[in-house]
Amino acid sequence: MQIRRLVQILLAVLVTSAPLAGCSGNPDNTGPLPEGQQLVDAAAENLRELTNVAFELEISGAVPGLPVREIEGVASRSEGPNGSASGEADMQLETERVRYEFTLSDDVLLLTDSDGETEEQAVPVPYTPARLLDPEHGLRQLLIGAEELETETREQLDDVETYRVHGTLSREAVSAVVPAVQDDVDIKFWVADDTEQLMRIWIQVPPRKENEGAVQLQLALTEHNTAAAPAPRS
């Protein structure tokens, strides 16, 4: 796979996973629940102020053009004109599984494999953290575009009490953020009870063929505006 394609994949998934192990508590359906639209609107409004965040993405199944198993790191939109990001990526390429450490700074992305080999590539402007975390682009658009929102339950993620909201997202809305997804999808949001911050997004993509299973993508967000700065370029 060409390095430029890896650049686009690594940056695009900052805005998009099988469930993350050990982070969910038992759902609680007792008592009245807030309106789903109200919760998602509040989380979308809070995303306007999001400048840096720690993230963990996992994907269960195969999405064409998106050979990602897991990505974990931190991203910022306020470090330079393109923002910055660093972390680790687990990729399933055509013939092998590869792990990379990545660092994005200024206009350069560095990818270092397990053998210590490093590739340097210019950052494609549409996929920068500065754009993907921009208040009018990227992640926030998934919340704004969601329809048929309904609060399902209360649920604890680690030590955070959240509400889980189910909705749907049109192909046009999801592909504008994640071009590899070209279907209408089910989507779920976990919104913190006390801060109304977005804590998790889950997307289920319908199977492309009858004998295939659905693909699940899940993005967990933590340390909203308190994440350690992405590692500097070495």
N, C-alpha and C positions, 0 to 999 in steps of 0.2 A: 504494500500500500504506500502511495506517495506521502511524503511528510506533510505536504499542504493539506491533504485530506484529513490526516490526523489532527492538524491544527484546527480545522473547522469542526471536527467531531468534539474535541476536548472543550472548545469554547461554547459550542451550541448546547451541550448538555448541562452547562451551568444553569440553564433555565428549565430543565425538565425535572419501578424498581420493585421485586419481591419484598415482603415486609422486612424491615430491619430488625435483627434479632434483639430480643430483650428490652424493647423500648415501649411496648404497649401494655397498659393495664387493662383490667376487666371493664368492658363497657357498662355504663350506668344510665338506664332509661327512666329513672324515677323522677317525678315532678315535671313541671312544664319546662320546655326547652326553647331557647331563643329562636327567632326566625332565621332561616338559613341565609336569606338575602341580606339581612342586617349584619350578620357575622362576616360574610364575605366582603361586603362593602367596607366594613370597618378595617378588615385586614388589608384590602386593596389601598385604602387611604394611608395606612401605616407604611405600606411599601414605598410611598413617596419619599419617606424619610430614611429609607434603608441605604446606607452607604457602604457597609461591609458586613460580611456574614460568613460563618462556617457552614459547610454543606457536605452531605453524603448522598450520593446517587447510586441506586442499584437497578439493574434491569433483569427481569426474568423472561427469557425468550429472545427471539431474534427480530430486530427491526432493520429492514433494508437500509444500508448505508450508515448504520449506527452500531458498530461492533463493540459495544461497551458492556462490561460486566459490572464494574464498580468504579466510581471516582469519589475521592474524598479530598477536601482541601479548604482553603479560604479564598474569598474574592472580595475585591474592593473596587468601587467606581470612582474613588476620589484620589487615587494615586497616579498622577500623570494623566495625559489626555485620553489614553485608552484604558485606564484603570490598571489593575494588577491582579494576579492570581498565582497560587502555588499549591502543590499537593501531589497525590499519587493517583495513577490511573491503571486499571486492570482491563486490558483490551483482548478481545478474541478476534484475531486476524484470520485470513483465509486458511492458513495451514498451521498456525501456532497461537498460543496464548502468550501475551507480552505484558510486562509491567513497566510503567514509565514513572519517573518523577518529572514534574513539569513546573516551570516558572515563567510567568508572563510579566514583563516589565517594559515600560515605554512602548516601543513598537516591535519588540522581539519576543518570541516564544522559544524557550529551550526545552527539549525533550531528552531525558537521559534514561537509557535502558539499563537492565540489570547487569550488563557487562561494563557499564561506565561510559558507553559511547553516547556522545551528545550531538544532537542536530539543532541547528539554529534556523529559524524561519521568521519572516516578517508576518505580523499579525493582520489577518483580513479584517478590515474596519467594521463590517457589519456584525462580527462576532466578538467584539471586545467586551470585557466586563462593564466598561463605562456605558456601553449601549444597552447591554442585556439587563443591567440593574438601573437603567434610566427610568425615572418616574413615568414616562410616557411610552416605554417600550418594554419588550422582554417579559419577564416573569409576571408583572402586574397585569399584562394583557390576558393571561389565562384566567384570572379572577374576574376581570371586567367582562370577558366573553362568555362566562359560564351561565347556563340557563337551568330552569327547573330545579332550583336549589331547595334542599330540604334537610333540616338538621336531623341526624340519625340518632345520636347518642352523645353522652359525655364519655371521655376516654382520657386516661393518664398516659402521657409520653414522658418516660423517665420521671422527673419530679414536677412536671408541668401538667396542670389540669386543662384539658382542651374540650372543644366541641367538634365533632366530626360531621361535616356537611357533604351531602352527595349532590351531584349535578351532572349536566351533560355539556359537551363542548363540540361545536361544529367543526368539520374538517377545515374550513376556512380559518377559523379562530386558532386551532391548535397548530396547523401547518405554518401559520405566520410566525410562530415562535420556534417550533420544532419541525422543520421541513420534511424530515424523514417520516413523519406520521401523516398519512393521507386518508384518514377515515374520521367519521364522527366517533367520539369516545365518551365513555363514562369517566367522571373525574370526582375525586374527593379532596376536601381541604380539612386540615386540622387547625383550628384557630384557638389560641390561648385564651382562657377565661378571663384572666386578670389584665393582660396587656393588649389583647386583641391582635397579637402578632401572628403571622402565618408560620406554623411550625412544620407542616408537612403537606406535600401534594402527592396524590396517587392517581395514575392514569391507566386505564385498561384499554388496550387497542384490540379490536376484533381480529380473529384469525383471518389470514389471507386465503387459506384453503380449508376445505372441509376436514381434512385430517390433521390440521394444526391447532394448537391451543392458543388462547388469547395471550397477548404480551402485556406484562405489567411493568410500569415504570414508577419509581417512587423517589422523591427528593425530600430529604430531611434538612431543615434549617435550624441552626442554633447560634448563640452568641450574637444576636442581632445588634449591630453597631458597637460590639465589644470584642469582636474577634481579633486575635493577634494579626498584625500586619503580614501580608504574604511575604514569603522569603525573598530577599533581594537576589537579583541576578548575580551569579558568581563569575 
